[in-house]
């Protein structure tokens, strides 16, 4: 251990302990994830109730299929955003606070949520964010009206761009 002056020792100790402020990002990231999981689950429950009414209570809205598909895709989108917050919270905790002992003992958590540096965190978050964007794209496409051949060409080009993005994202992982 090297010799440090008293002032240097206090400053470096304070600076090192200052990293613990990151616990706020962890706590509120988890609170946000829980809130979004609850909202997405409530949306799915609402869709399930509408489906029950459709089959058993003679409730037949004209755009039932659009409501059903839009609601489910919207909930999947919210679930993916909640997963982004979970990964962010776990990553920040492991990078700035401490390793998560329970995750290391778990076979599942050690692979999915193991984050050893900032690049791994960015990579995991980036992949989930791309999935959120893809789901959001399809949510928007469902409600669009394609009236010209050019509209269909734009749709095909967009789907091709998404497929290429997924291909290169997957290829980069290997």
TIRO-2110 file (N, C-alpha, C; in Angstrom, 1 decimal):
// TIRO-2110
0.8, -1.2, 0.0, N, 1, A
0.0, 0.0, 0.0, CA, 1, A
0.9, 1.2, 0.0, C, 1, A
0.6, 2.2, -0.8, N, 2, A
1.4, 3.4, -1.0, CA, 2, A
1.1, 4.4, 0.1, C, 2, A
2.0, 5.2, 0.4, N, 3, A
1.8, 6.3, 1.4, CA, 3, A
1.1, 7.4, 0.8, C, 3, A
0.0, 7.9, 1.5, N, 4, A
-0.8, 9.0, 1.0, CA, 4, A
-0.9, 10.0, 2.1, C, 4, A
-1.0, 11.3, 1.7, N, 5, A
-1.2, 12.3, 2.7, CA, 5, A
-2.6, 12.2, 3.3, C, 5, A
-2.7, 12.8, 4.4, N, 6, A
-4.0, 12.8, 5.1, CA, 6, A
-5.1, 13.4, 4.2, C, 6, A
-4.8, 14.5, 3.6, N, 7, A
-5.8, 15.2, 2.7, CA, 7, A
-6.2, 14.3, 1.5, C, 7, A
-5.2, 13.7, 0.9, N, 8, A
-5.4, 12.8, -0.2, CA, 8, A
-6.2, 11.6, 0.2, C, 8, A
-5.9, 11.0, 1.3, N, 9, A
-6.7, 9.9, 1.9, CA, 9, A
-8.2, 10.2, 2.1, C, 9, A
-8.4, 11.4, 2.6, N, 10, A
-9.8, 11.8, 2.9, CA, 10, A
-10.5, 12.1, 1.5, C, 10, A
-9.8, 12.8, 0.6, N, 11, A
-10.4, 13.1, -0.7, CA, 11, A
-10.8, 11.8, -1.5, C, 11, A
-9.8, 10.9, -1.6, N, 12, A
-10.0, 9.7, -2.3, CA, 12, A
-11.1, 8.8, -1.7, C, 12, A
-11.1, 8.7, -0.4, N, 13, A
-12.1, 8.0, 0.3, CA, 13, A
-13.5, 8.5, 0.1, C, 13, A
-13.6, 9.8, 0.1, N, 14, A
-14.9, 10.5, -0.2, CA, 14, A
-15.3, 10.3, -1.6, C, 14, A
-14.3, 10.4, -2.5, N, 15, A
-14.6, 10.2, -3.9, CA, 15, A
-15.1, 8.8, -4.2, C, 15, A
-14.4, 7.8, -3.6, N, 16, A
-14.8, 6.4, -3.7, CA, 16, A
-16.2, 6.1, -3.2, C, 16, A
-16.5, 6.7, -2.0, N, 17, A
-17.8, 6.5, -1.4, CA, 17, A
-18.9, 7.2, -2.2, C, 17, A
-18.5, 8.2, -2.9, N, 18, A
-19.5, 9.0, -3.7, CA, 18, A
-20.1, 8.2, -4.8, C, 18, A
-19.5, 7.1, -5.2, N, 19, A
-20.1, 6.2, -6.2, CA, 19, A
-21.4, 5.6, -5.8, C, 19, A
-21.6, 5.6, -4.5, N, 20, A
-22.8, 5.0, -3.9, CA, 20, A
-24.1, 5.8, -4.3, C, 20, A
-23.9, 7.1, -4.8, N, 21, A
-25.0, 7.9, -5.2, CA, 21, A
-25.8, 7.2, -6.4, C, 21, A
-25.1, 6.3, -7.0, N, 22, A
-25.7, 5.5, -8.1, CA, 22, A
-26.8, 4.6, -7.6, C, 22, A
-26.9, 4.4, -6.3, N, 23, A
-28.0, 3.6, -5.8, CA, 23, A
-29.3, 4.3, -6.1, C, 23, A
-29.4, 5.6, -6.3, N, 24, A
-30.6, 6.2, -6.6, CA, 24, A
-31.1, 5.8, -8.0, C, 24, A
-30.2, 5.6, -9.0, N, 25, A
-30.6, 5.2, -10.3, CA, 25, A
-31.1, 3.7, -10.2, C, 25, A
-30.4, 2.9, -9.3, N, 26, A
-30.9, 1.5, -9.1, CA, 26, A
-32.3, 1.5, -8.6, C, 26, A
-32.5, 2.2, -7.5, N, 27, A
-33.8, 2.2, -6.8, CA, 27, A
-34.9, 2.7, -7.7, C, 27, A
-34.7, 3.8, -8.3, N, 28, A
-35.8, 4.4, -9.1, CA, 28, A
-35.9, 3.7, -10.5, C, 28, A
-34.8, 3.0, -11.0, N, 29, A
-35.0, 2.2, -12.1, CA, 29, A
-35.8, 1.0, -11.8, C, 29, A
-35.7, 0.4, -10.6, N, 30, A
-36.5, -0.7, -10.2, CA, 30, A
-37.9, -0.3, -10.0, C, 30, A
-38.1, 0.9, -9.4, N, 31, A
-39.5, 1.4, -9.2, CA, 31, A
-40.2, 1.6, -10.5, C, 31, A
-39.4, 2.2, -11.5, N, 32, A
-40.0, 2.4, -12.8, CA, 32, A
-40.3, 1.1, -13.5, C, 32, A
-39.4, 0.1, -13.4, N, 33, A
-39.7, -1.2, -14.0, CA, 33, A
-40.9, -1.9, -13.4, C, 33, A
-41.1, -1.8, -12.1, N, 34, A
-42.2, -2.4, -11.4, CA, 34, A
-43.5, -1.7, -11.9, C, 34, A
-43.5, -0.4, -12.0, N, 35, A
-44.6, 0.4, -12.4, CA, 35, A
-45.0, 0.0, -13.8, C, 35, A
-44.0, -0.1, -14.7, N, 36, A
-44.4, -0.5, -16.1, CA, 36, A
-44.9, -1.9, -16.2, C, 36, A
-44.3, -2.8, -15.4, N, 37, A
-44.8, -4.2, -15.4, CA, 37, A
-46.2, -4.2, -15.0, C, 37, A
-46.6, -3.4, -14.0, N, 38, A
-48.0, -3.4, -13.5, CA, 38, A
-48.9, -2.8, -14.5, C, 38, A
-48.5, -1.8, -15.2, N, 39, A
-49.3, -1.1, -16.2, CA, 39, A
-49.5, -2.1, -17.4, C, 39, A
-48.5, -2.7, -17.8, N, 40, A
-48.6, -3.7, -19.0, CA, 40, A
-49.4, -4.9, -18.6, C, 40, A
-49.3, -5.3, -17.4, N, 41, A
-50.2, -6.4, -16.9, CA, 41, A
-51.6, -6.0, -16.8, C, 41, A
-51.9, -4.8, -16.4, N, 42, A
-53.3, -4.3, -16.4, CA, 42, A
-53.8, -4.2, -17.8, C, 42, A
-53.0, -3.8, -18.7, N, 43, A
-53.4, -3.8, -20.1, CA, 43, A
-53.8, -5.1, -20.7, C, 43, A
-53.0, -6.1, -20.3, N, 44, A
-53.3, -7.5, -20.7, CA, 44, A
-54.6, -8.0, -20.1, C, 44, A
-54.7, -7.6, -18.8, N, 45, A
-56.0, -8.0, -18.1, CA, 45, A
-57.2, -7.4, -18.8, C, 45, A
-57.0, -6.1, -19.2, N, 46, A
-58.1, -5.4, -19.9, CA, 46, A
-58.5, -6.2, -21.2, C, 46, A
-57.4, -6.6, -21.9, N, 47, A
-57.7, -7.3, -23.2, CA, 47, A
-58.3, -8.6, -22.9, C, 47, A
-57.9, -9.3, -21.8, N, 48, A
-58.5, -10.6, -21.4, CA, 48, A
-60.0, -10.4, -21.1, C, 48, A
-60.4, -9.3, -20.4, N, 49, A
-61.8, -9.0, -20.1, CA, 49, A
-62.5, -8.8, -21.3, C, 49, A
-62.0, -8.0, -22.2, N, 50, A
-62.7, -7.7, -23.5, CA, 50, A
-62.9, -9.0, -24.3, C, 50, A
-61.9, -9.9, -24.3, N, 51, A
-62.0, -11.1, -25.0, CA, 51, A
-63.1, -12.0, -24.4, C, 51, A
-63.2, -12.0, -23.1, N, 52, A
-64.2, -12.8, -22.4, CA, 52, A
-65.6, -12.2, -22.8, C, 52, A
-65.7, -10.9, -22.8, N, 53, A
-67.0, -10.3, -23.2, CA, 53, A
-67.3, -10.6, -24.6, C, 53, A
-66.3, -10.6, -25.5, N, 54, A
-66.5, -10.9, -26.9, CA, 54, A
-67.2, -12.3, -27.1, C, 54, A
-66.7, -13.3, -26.3, N, 55, A
-67.1, -14.6, -26.5, CA, 55, A
-68.4, -15.0, -25.6, C, 55, A
-68.5, -14.4, -24.5, N, 56, A
-69.5, -14.8, -23.5, CA, 56, A
-70.6, -13.8, -23.2, C, 56, A
-70.4, -12.5, -23.5, N, 57, A
-71.3, -11.5, -23.1, CA, 57, A
-71.9, -10.8, -24.3, C, 57, A
-71.7, -11.3, -25.5, N, 58, A
-72.3, -10.8, -26.7, CA, 58, A
-71.9, -9.3, -27.0, C, 58, A
-70.6, -9.0, -26.7, N, 59, A
-70.0, -7.7, -26.9, CA, 59, A
-69.1, -7.8, -28.1, C, 59, A
-69.6, -7.2, -29.2, N, 60, A
-68.8, -7.4, -30.5, CA, 60, A
-68.5, -6.0, -31.1, C, 60, A
-67.5, -5.3, -30.6, N, 61, A
-67.1, -4.0, -31.3, CA, 61, A
-66.6, -4.3, -32.7, C, 61, A
-66.8, -3.3, -33.5, N, 62, A
-66.5, -3.4, -34.9, CA, 62, A
-65.0, -3.7, -35.1, C, 62, A
-64.2, -3.0, -34.3, N, 63, A
-62.7, -3.1, -34.5, CA, 63, A
-62.1, -4.0, -33.4, C, 63, A
-62.7, -5.1, -33.0, N, 64, A
-62.2, -5.9, -31.9, CA, 64, A
-60.8, -6.4, -32.2, C, 64, A
-60.6, -6.9, -33.4, N, 65, A
-59.3, -7.5, -33.7, CA, 65, A
-58.2, -6.4, -33.6, C, 65, A
-58.4, -5.2, -34.0, N, 66, A
-57.4, -4.2, -33.9, CA, 66, A
-57.2, -3.8, -32.5, C, 66, A
-58.3, -3.8, -31.7, N, 67, A
-58.1, -3.5, -30.2, CA, 67, A
-57.3, -4.6, -29.6, C, 67, A
-57.6, -5.8, -29.9, N, 68, A
-56.9, -7.0, -29.3, CA, 68, A
-55.4, -7.0, -29.7, C, 68, A
-55.1, -6.9, -31.0, N, 69, A
-53.7, -6.9, -31.4, CA, 69, A
-53.0, -5.7, -30.9, C, 69, A
-53.6, -4.5, -31.0, N, 70, A
-52.9, -3.3, -30.6, CA, 70, A
-52.6, -3.3, -29.1, C, 70, A
-53.6, -3.8, -28.3, N, 71, A
-53.4, -3.9, -26.8, CA, 71, A
-52.3, -4.9, -26.5, C, 71, A
-52.2, -6.0, -27.1, N, 72, A
-51.2, -7.0, -26.8, CA, 72, A
-49.8, -6.5, -27.2, C, 72, A
-49.7, -5.9, -28.4, N, 73, A
-48.4, -5.4, -28.9, CA, 73, A
-48.0, -4.3, -28.0, C, 73, A
-48.9, -3.4, -27.6, N, 74, A
-48.6, -2.3, -26.6, CA, 74, A
-48.1, -2.8, -25.3, C, 74, A
-48.7, -3.9, -24.8, N, 75, A
-48.2, -4.5, -23.5, CA, 75, A
-46.8, -5.1, -23.7, C, 75, A
-46.6, -5.8, -24.8, N, 76, A
-45.3, -6.4, -25.0, CA, 76, A
-44.2, -5.2, -25.1, C, 76, A
-44.6, -4.2, -25.7, N, 77, A
-43.7, -3.0, -25.8, CA, 77, A
-43.4, -2.5, -24.4, C, 77, A
-44.4, -2.4, -23.5, N, 78, A
-44.2, -1.9, -22.2, CA, 78, A
-43.3, -2.9, -21.4, C, 78, A
-43.6, -4.2, -21.6, N, 79, A
-42.8, -5.2, -20.9, CA, 79, A
-41.3, -5.1, -21.3, C, 79, A
-41.0, -4.9, -22.6, N, 80, A
-39.6, -4.7, -23.0, CA, 80, A
-39.0, -3.5, -22.4, C, 80, A
-39.7, -2.4, -22.3, N, 81, A
-39.2, -1.2, -21.7, CA, 81, A
-38.9, -1.5, -20.2, C, 81, A
-39.8, -2.2, -19.5, N, 82, A
-39.5, -2.6, -18.2, CA, 82, A
-38.2, -3.4, -18.0, C, 82, A
-38.0, -4.3, -19.0, N, 83, A
-36.8, -5.1, -19.0, CA, 83, A
-35.6, -4.3, -19.2, C, 83, A
-35.7, -3.2, -20.0, N, 84, A
-34.6, -2.3, -20.2, CA, 84, A
-34.2, -1.7, -18.8, C, 84, A
-35.2, -1.2, -18.1, N, 85, A
-35.0, -0.6, -16.8, CA, 85, A
-34.4, -1.7, -15.8, C, 85, A
-34.9, -2.9, -15.8, N, 86, A
-34.3, -3.9, -15.0, CA, 86, A
-32.8, -4.2, -15.3, C, 86, A
-32.5, -4.3, -16.5, N, 87, A
-31.1, -4.5, -16.9, CA, 87, A
-30.3, -3.3, -16.5, C, 87, A
-30.8, -2.1, -16.7, N, 88, A
-30.1, -0.9, -16.3, CA, 88, A
-29.8, -0.9, -14.8, C, 88, A
-30.8, -1.2, -14.0, N, 89, A
-30.7, -1.2, -12.6, CA, 89, A
-29.7, -2.3, -12.1, C, 89, A
-29.8, -3.5, -12.6, N, 90, A
-28.8, -4.5, -12.3, CA, 90, A
-27.4, -4.1, -12.7, C, 90, A
-27.3, -3.6, -13.9, N, 91, A
-25.9, -3.2, -14.4, CA, 91, A
-25.3, -2.1, -13.6, C, 91, A
-26.1, -1.1, -13.3, N, 92, A
-25.5, 0.0, -12.5, CA, 92, A
-25.2, -0.5, -11.1, C, 92, A
-26.0, -1.3, -10.5, N, 93, A
-25.7, -1.8, -9.2, CA, 93, A
-24.4, -2.6, -9.2, C, 93, A
-24.2, -3.5, -10.2, N, 94, A
-23.0, -4.3, -10.3, CA, 94, A
-21.8, -3.5, -10.6, C, 94, A
-21.9, -2.5, -11.4, N, 95, A
-20.8, -1.7, -11.8, CA, 95, A
-20.3, -0.7, -10.7, C, 95, A
-21.3, -0.2, -10.0, N, 96, A
-20.9, 0.9, -9.0, CA, 96, A
-21.0, 0.5, -7.6, C, 96, A
-21.9, -0.4, -7.2, N, 97, A
-22.1, -0.7, -5.8, CA, 97, A
-21.4, -2.0, -5.4, C, 97, A
-21.9, -3.2, -5.9, N, 98, A
-21.4, -4.5, -5.5, CA, 98, A
-21.9, -5.5, -6.5, C, 98, A
-21.2, -6.7, -6.5, N, 99, A
-21.7, -7.8, -7.3, CA, 99, A
-23.0, -8.3, -6.5, C, 99, A
-23.9, -8.9, -7.3, N, 100, A
-25.1, -9.4, -6.7, CA, 100, A
-24.9, -10.9, -6.5, C, 100, A
-24.7, -11.3, -5.2, N, 101, A
-24.4, -12.6, -4.8, CA, 101, A
-25.5, -13.6, -5.2, C, 101, A
-26.7, -13.3, -5.1, N, 102, A
-27.8, -14.2, -5.5, CA, 102, A
-27.8, -14.5, -7.0, C, 102, A
-27.4, -13.5, -7.8, N, 103, A
-27.3, -13.7, -9.2, CA, 103, A
-26.2, -14.7, -9.6, C, 103, A
-25.1, -14.6, -8.8, N, 104, A
-24.0, -15.5, -9.1, CA, 104, A
-24.3, -16.9, -8.8, C, 104, A
-25.2, -17.1, -7.8, N, 105, A
-25.6, -18.5, -7.3, CA, 105, A
-26.6, -19.1, -8.3, C, 105, A
-27.3, -18.2, -9.0, N, 106, A
-28.4, -18.6, -9.9, CA, 106, A
-27.8, -19.0, -11.2, C, 106, A
-28.4, -20.0, -11.8, N, 107, A
-27.9, -20.4, -13.2, CA, 107, A
-28.5, -19.4, -14.2, C, 107, A
-29.7, -18.9, -14.0, N, 108, A
-30.3, -18.1, -15.0, CA, 108, A
-29.8, -16.6, -14.9, C, 108, A
-29.8, -16.1, -13.7, N, 109, A
-29.4, -14.7, -13.5, CA, 109, A
-28.0, -14.4, -13.9, C, 109, A
-27.1, -15.4, -13.6, N, 110, A
-25.7, -15.2, -13.9, CA, 110, A
-25.4, -14.9, -15.3, C, 110, A
-26.2, -15.5, -16.2, N, 111, A
-25.9, -15.4, -17.6, CA, 111, A
-26.6, -14.1, -18.2, C, 111, A
-27.9, -13.9, -17.8, N, 112, A
-28.6, -12.8, -18.4, CA, 112, A
-28.2, -11.5, -17.8, C, 112, A
-28.0, -11.4, -16.5, N, 113, A
-27.8, -10.1, -15.9, CA, 113, A
-26.3, -9.8, -15.5, C, 113, A
-25.4, -10.7, -15.9, N, 114, A
-24.0, -10.5, -15.5, CA, 114, A
-23.5, -9.4, -16.3, C, 114, A
-23.0, -8.4, -15.6, N, 115, A
-22.5, -7.2, -16.3, CA, 115, A
-21.1, -6.9, -15.6, C, 115, A
-20.1, -6.9, -16.4, N, 116, A
-18.7, -6.7, -15.9, CA, 116, A
-18.1, -5.4, -16.2, C, 116, A
-18.7, -4.7, -17.3, N, 117, A
-18.2, -3.4, -17.6, CA, 117, A
-19.3, -2.6, -18.4, C, 117, A
-19.0, -1.4, -18.6, N, 118, A
-20.0, -0.5, -19.2, CA, 118, A
-20.3, -0.9, -20.6, C, 118, A
-19.4, -1.5, -21.3, N, 119, A
-19.7, -1.9, -22.7, CA, 119, A
-20.7, -3.0, -22.7, C, 119, A
-20.6, -4.0, -21.8, N, 120, A
-21.6, -5.1, -21.7, CA, 120, A
-23.0, -4.5, -21.4, C, 120, A
-23.0, -3.5, -20.5, N, 121, A
-24.3, -2.9, -20.1, CA, 121, A
-24.9, -2.2, -21.3, C, 121, A
-24.1, -1.5, -22.1, N, 122, A
-24.6, -0.8, -23.3, CA, 122, A
-25.0, -1.8, -24.3, C, 122, A
-24.3, -2.9, -24.5, N, 123, A
-24.7, -3.9, -25.5, CA, 123, A
-26.0, -4.6, -25.1, C, 123, A
-26.2, -4.9, -23.9, N, 124, A
-27.5, -5.6, -23.4, CA, 124, A
-28.6, -4.6, -23.6, C, 124, A
-28.4, -3.4, -23.1, N, 125, A
-29.5, -2.4, -23.3, CA, 125, A
-29.8, -2.1, -24.7, C, 125, A
-28.8, -2.0, -25.5, N, 126, A
-29.0, -1.7, -27.0, CA, 126, A
-29.8, -2.7, -27.7, C, 126, A
-29.5, -4.0, -27.3, N, 127, A
-30.3, -5.1, -28.0, CA, 127, A
-31.8, -5.0, -27.6, C, 127, A
-32.1, -4.7, -26.3, N, 128, A
-33.4, -4.7, -25.9, CA, 128, A
-34.1, -3.4, -26.4, C, 128, A
-33.4, -2.3, -26.5, N, 129, A
-34.0, -1.1, -27.1, CA, 129, A
-34.3, -1.3, -28.6, C, 129, A
-33.5, -2.1, -29.3, N, 130, A
-33.8, -2.4, -30.7, CA, 130, A
-35.1, -3.2, -30.8, C, 130, A
-35.3, -4.1, -29.9, N, 131, A
-36.5, -4.9, -29.8, CA, 131, A
-37.7, -4.0, -29.5, C, 131, A
-37.5, -3.1, -28.6, N, 132, A
-38.6, -2.1, -28.3, CA, 132, A
-39.0, -1.3, -29.5, C, 132, A
-38.0, -0.9, -30.3, N, 133, A
-38.2, -0.1, -31.5, CA, 133, A
-39.0, -1.0, -32.5, C, 133, A
-38.6, -2.2, -32.7, N, 134, A
-39.2, -3.1, -33.6, CA, 134, A
-40.7, -3.3, -33.2, C, 134, A
-41.0, -3.6, -32.0, N, 135, A
-42.3, -3.8, -31.5, CA, 135, A
-43.1, -2.5, -31.7, C, 135, A
-42.5, -1.3, -31.4, N, 136, A
-43.2, -0.1, -31.6, CA, 136, A
-43.5, 0.2, -33.1, C, 136, A
-42.6, -0.2, -34.0, N, 137, A
-42.8, -0.1, -35.4, CA, 137, A
-44.0, -0.9, -35.8, C, 137, A
-44.1, -2.1, -35.4, N, 138, A
-45.2, -3.0, -35.8, CA, 138, A
-46.5, -2.5, -35.2, C, 138, A
-46.5, -1.9, -34.0, N, 139, A
-47.7, -1.3, -33.4, CA, 139, A
-48.2, -0.2, -34.3, C, 139, A
-47.3, 0.7, -34.8, N, 140, A
-47.7, 1.8, -35.7, CA, 140, A
-48.2, 1.2, -37.0, C, 140, A
-47.5, 0.2, -37.6, N, 141, A
-47.9, -0.3, -38.9, CA, 141, A
-49.3, -0.9, -38.9, C, 141, A
-49.7, -1.5, -37.8, N, 142, A
-51.0, -2.1, -37.7, CA, 142, A
-52.1, -1.0, -37.9, C, 142, A
-51.9, 0.2, -37.5, N, 143, A
-52.9, 1.2, -37.6, CA, 143, A
-52.8, 2.1, -38.8, C, 143, A
-51.8, 1.8, -39.7, N, 144, A
-51.6, 2.6, -40.9, CA, 144, A
-52.5, 2.1, -42.0, C, 144, A
-52.8, 3.1, -42.9, N, 145, A
-53.6, 2.7, -44.1, CA, 145, A
-52.7, 2.8, -45.3, C, 145, A
-52.6, 1.7, -46.0, N, 146, A
-51.7, 1.6, -47.1, CA, 146, A
-52.6, 1.7, -48.4, C, 146, A
-52.6, 2.9, -49.0, N, 147, A
-53.5, 3.2, -50.1, CA, 147, A
-52.8, 3.2, -51.4, C, 147, A
-51.5, 3.4, -51.5, N, 148, A
-50.8, 3.5, -52.7, CA, 148, A
-49.7, 2.4, -52.8, C, 148, A
-49.2, 2.1, -54.0, N, 149, A
-48.1, 1.1, -54.1, CA, 149, A
-46.8, 1.7, -53.5, C, 149, A
-46.7, 3.0, -53.5, N, 150, A
-45.5, 3.6, -52.8, CA, 150, A
-45.5, 3.3, -51.3, C, 150, A
-46.7, 3.4, -50.7, N, 151, A
-46.8, 3.1, -49.3, CA, 151, A
-46.4, 1.6, -49.0, C, 151, A
-46.8, 0.7, -49.9, N, 152, A
-46.4, -0.7, -49.7, CA, 152, A
-44.8, -0.9, -49.9, C, 152, A
-44.3, -0.1, -50.8, N, 153, A
-42.8, -0.1, -51.0, CA, 153, A
-42.1, 0.4, -49.8, C, 153, A
-42.6, 1.4, -49.2, N, 154, A
-42.0, 1.9, -47.9, CA, 154, A
-42.1, 0.9, -46.8, C, 154, A
-43.2, 0.2, -46.7, N, 155, A
-43.4, -0.8, -45.7, CA, 155, A
-42.4, -1.9, -46.0, C, 155, A
-42.3, -2.4, -47.2, N, 156, A
-41.3, -3.5, -47.5, CA, 156, A
-39.9, -3.0, -47.2, C, 156, A
-39.5, -1.8, -47.5, N, 157, A
-38.2, -1.3, -47.2, CA, 157, A
-37.9, -1.2, -45.7, C, 157, A
-39.0, -0.8, -45.0, N, 158, A
-38.8, -0.8, -43.5, CA, 158, A
-38.6, -2.1, -42.9, C, 158, A
-39.4, -3.1, -43.4, N, 159, A
-39.2, -4.5, -42.9, CA, 159, A
-37.9, -5.0, -43.3, C, 159, A
-37.4, -4.7, -44.5, N, 160, A
-36.0, -5.2, -44.9, CA, 160, A
-35.0, -4.5, -44.0, C, 160, A
-35.1, -3.2, -43.7, N, 161, A
-34.2, -2.6, -42.8, CA, 161, A
-34.2, -3.2, -41.4, C, 161, A
-35.3, -3.5, -40.9, N, 162, A
-35.4, -4.2, -39.6, CA, 162, A
-34.8, -5.6, -39.6, C, 162, A
-35.0, -6.3, -40.7, N, 163, A
-34.5, -7.6, -40.8, CA, 163, A
-32.9, -7.5, -40.8, C, 163, A
-32.4, -6.6, -41.6, N, 164, A
-31.0, -6.4, -41.6, CA, 164, A
-30.4, -6.0, -40.3, C, 164, A
-31.1, -5.1, -39.6, N, 165, A
-30.6, -4.7, -38.3, CA, 165, A
-30.6, -5.9, -37.3, C, 165, A
-31.6, -6.7, -37.3, N, 166, A
-31.6, -7.9, -36.5, CA, 166, A
-30.5, -8.9, -36.9, C, 166, A
-30.3, -9.0, -38.2, N, 167, A
-29.2, -9.9, -38.7, CA, 167, A
-27.9, -9.5, -38.2, C, 167, A
-27.6, -8.2, -38.4, N, 168, A
-26.2, -7.7, -38.0, CA, 168, A
-26.1, -7.7, -36.5, C, 168, A
-27.2, -7.4, -35.8, N, 169, A
-27.1, -7.4, -34.3, CA, 169, A
-26.8, -8.9, -33.8, C, 169, A
-27.4, -9.8, -34.4, N, 170, A
-27.2, -11.2, -34.1, CA, 170, A
-25.8, -11.7, -34.5, C, 170, A
-25.4, -11.3, -35.7, N, 171, A
-24.1, -11.6, -36.2, CA, 171, A
-23.0, -11.0, -35.4, C, 171, A
-23.2, -9.8, -34.9, N, 172, A
-22.2, -9.2, -34.0, CA, 172, A
-22.0, -9.9, -32.7, C, 172, A
-23.0, -10.6, -32.2, N, 173, A
-22.9, -11.3, -30.9, CA, 173, A
-22.0, -12.6, -31.0, C, 173, A
-21.8, -13.1, -32.2, N, 174, A
-21.0, -14.3, -32.4, CA, 174, A
-19.6, -13.8, -32.9, C, 174, A
END
